[in-house]
């Protein structure tokens, strides 16, 4: 007989090939249909990655209580209307700095200075802006990953975008030093280092680019706000289709 794998001729009574070691009783010809099925399963696995990401980001319970949906809808409409003012505002108007959300961001800004203080003067100054962005980011991730409240996560992302937008007027003031700071001082009347972004950009030799950096930051914040609203809207549409109307 000849080995079906390597073709070596040998005795018929052999249970395994003397050349390649193939055990004849275990040998089974490879079916091309199995290969094709395996290939298709791999393609399906690859193509399902975007779908899995979509399902994760837009997770919705099988049944949504009407009262919860109405509450989320009201919150969304309120944020949508408020966001129009944020998105239309200019850095010079400092609408974001005069809004209620500025007072929400302020404690996390000041806490950030304390947390990052051991890392040096530049990080100490930068820590304020990092603090007011990290906190809404943490809230977003906890709601998305831990509690699986995707709509709540979209609100957290909105807060992060607003907080980034809130930093832009401060950055834009790095050279003019005319913005009123905490305590009533302006950067021009305070010692060097009191104005965070004047100090940061001066130390990094980027002070002449303060307006560009501020405009890019404002654009990023507005983009994140827009993405969060779109995320929330899609979630509400998906939740509306799963309303428990019997309750």
Buried (B, 14 or more C-beta within 10 A) or exposed (E): EEBEEEEEEEEEEEEBBEEEEBEEEEEEEEEEEEEEEEEEEEEEEEEEEEEEEEEEBBBBEEEBEEEBBEEBBEBBEEBEEBBEEBBEBEBEEBBBBEBEBBEBBBEBBBBBBEBBEEEEEBBBBBBBBBBBBBBBBEBBEBBBEEEEBBBBBBBBBBBBBBBBBBBBBBBBBBBEBEBEBEEEBBBEEBEEBBBBBBBBBBBEEBBEBBBEBBBEBBEBBBBBBBBBBEBBEBBBEBBEEEBBEEE
